[in-house]
Structures are given as structure tokens and as C-alpha cells.
């Protein structure tokens, strides 16, 4: 949370619990959100962080003070709460979560009536109410009511089971290792997997808001224990969730950890085989692998700016049934158009059952790309001018300027040049069919960018 006049970042409000997000600040956020909705019915839940119950009650206090009725779901994964808003036909919802941030953080996500996070324009409206203290206090006899809304996790598990072939998966008796980082993924994923006929081994599964097992961001560096466990016990697959279980990262039977673009590509291929010509949504930062699979299996890609909420909103706009991000977010609209770690796991198990292939085989059959990254220092005040110069220089290529500049070359290599939102740097991300080509491209474009920067 910054000191400037904004509350929301790319995924809701985030801050250090009891330092930035203190109870009094969060009561006011509740007042602002409640005023924004205006005496509506809202779902409320939280993830496993130690500050969750305290801050959820603070939000509840603010919401009911404006006359909003609160349906209190308690501790639950973000996608479970999102599904419940839609399933119970509520007007919206509030989730107290800091997703993948470390344990000392917390945050607040605000949902619309379809379970998708509100738009940037709606966030600005809430910020205006918050900073102007323009709260609508209800009179004593019009205060919002608080009702428990328990059982949403069971409804969520049932809903996922309706979207996959349970019988087909069950026959395979997969052995899966689940690592929910001592947070809310542990409330749903192990049960779901067991109901899909899997043998489940869990690590970091007890609820512990200090996240003693690992960092809540699932990445190769934080998933060593999961990888070693899968290999040691001969499991078929491992899955790790982030702190609020909307993202999932997978480990194959050999203990290899895959980034999300590889598993999204598997889901995408199977989806396009069944839905020829379908439109899928993905940020422009996604791997060329995604474009390659879409081209090969006759899918149409709608590119978006980086950010999960943007993907959800674009899916709603173009009526797309599938979306995905390289960080392990898969959006499967027949269930819900938001990232959903447990849904993704069920889809992947279904594909393994349908194809009879191991996860490593499904990844190995994909086209391979070599990745190189670098950053070029650029003062924040020069970013906009540099951006214009980059546009001018590269406008004749096969490019997208949705978010930074992405250039696709004829030989399937690509480069994304994008200003960092938080640091005084430009980031470059290259993919190519050979390591030599990737190194050559990153070297060349680094020089070109530095030259452009010097000319400013
Ligand atoms: Mg998350």
C-alpha cells in the first residue's frame, strides 16, 4: 500500500498486516466498499494468514455499518469464494488475502456479482470514497446483517467434479502429492483429489498462517521439497498452490518443476482439440509456446495486458472459455472465468487419463524454446519517451503494443520489451528455438535499447 492516493495494486489492496493494513484502515476500506455497493448482499472470507480473522472482522464491521448484509464464509481458497458469490447469486464479495506475498502481508480483493474482481474504474470509485471519507453510514435500524455461509468449499469441490470425467480419472488411481503451503488450498484440493480416485500425499497441509513450509509463491526455488517427495515416493504428479490457491504449479513424476506456460499449453491443446476455432485469452507476456499451440490447433488468441483481472474481463467481453498465464493461472470458464488451482489440477489429471501419458511426456512433446532475460536501467521519467521511440523503431514488424512491445519473428523467436511498473528498469524477455539465437537476440536488442536511451 503506497502513501499516494491509491489503494489498489494489480491484484487488490496489499500491505503489511497491522503496520499498513491496521484494523482501523481496514474498517474504513470496508466502509468504502460498502458505500460503493450500497446496501447489498456480500460474501466475505479470508485465507490462512494469522491476520485473516482480525482483518475480516474489521471489513465486516465497515460493510455492515453501511447497511450491506455480510455472508460470512470463513477460511476458504479465493476461487472457492469467487464461485460462491456466483453460485449464491450474491451482489459481490470481499476476500482478505495477500495471495502469494509472504506471511506478514495481507490484502483485500473485491469481487463483482460474477465472482470476478472489480474493474480498475470501480476500484478508483472505491478509492475516491475512501480518501474523501464519503461513507454512507446506515441508521441504527438499517445496519447490515451478518449470516454464516458455511459449506462453500464442499459446493466448490462438487462444482469442479461436474466439469471433468470423474470415472475416467478414478480408473487411473493417480498418486498425487499436494503442497498447499499451509494455507487454504489444503481445505479443498486433497479432498477433491481423493474424490477423483487419487491416492493423496500431502505436505505443508496443516493450516499455519506463518507459512513455515515454504514461501507462498510457487516456483522452482520454493518447491524443492515437493519435487523430492514426488520422486521419492514414486508419485505420478505433484501440485503446489500459492497462498490463496488460485494458481497451481506442477511437478512431473521425475521431480521436474514446470512453469505455468507448459501446463497451460497442455490444457490449451486438449481444449482446442475439442473446441476447434475457439478463442482463448492470454497476456502478451505468455510464451511463444502458447501462440504455437494455438496456431497448430486452430485457436484464436486474444492478447491482453499482464494481469489476471484483465484476462478475466477480456474473457467475459469476448465470451472465451479458456484463459491462462505463465505464472500458473488457468481460467476455465465452464466452471468460472477466474484462475483456479484446484480446477486446473482436475483438468490436468483428466488429460493424463484421456491420453494415457505421463506429465513429462505431455511436456516433452511440446515445441521447446530457450529463454533469455535481461534488464536495462532507465530512469522512471524517461520511460514514456523511450516507449514512444521503441514503438517508432519497431512498428513495421509483427508486433503487439498492448503492454510494452512484443515482437514476433518469422523463425518463431520473440521478444517482449516492457517497462517495469515498480523499478527504474526496462525488462527484456526473449524466446528462441536455439540458445544461440536467444543470446544473439537479447544482445542485439539490449544494444538497440541502450542506444535509444542515449538519444533521449
Ligand atoms: Mg493467488
Boltz pocket constraint, residues with backbone or C-beta under 6 A from the ligand:
constraints:
  - pocket:
      binder: B
      contacts: [[A, 99], [A, 100], [A, 242], [A, 243], [A, 244], [A, 245], [A, 246], [A, 247]]
      max_distance: 6.0
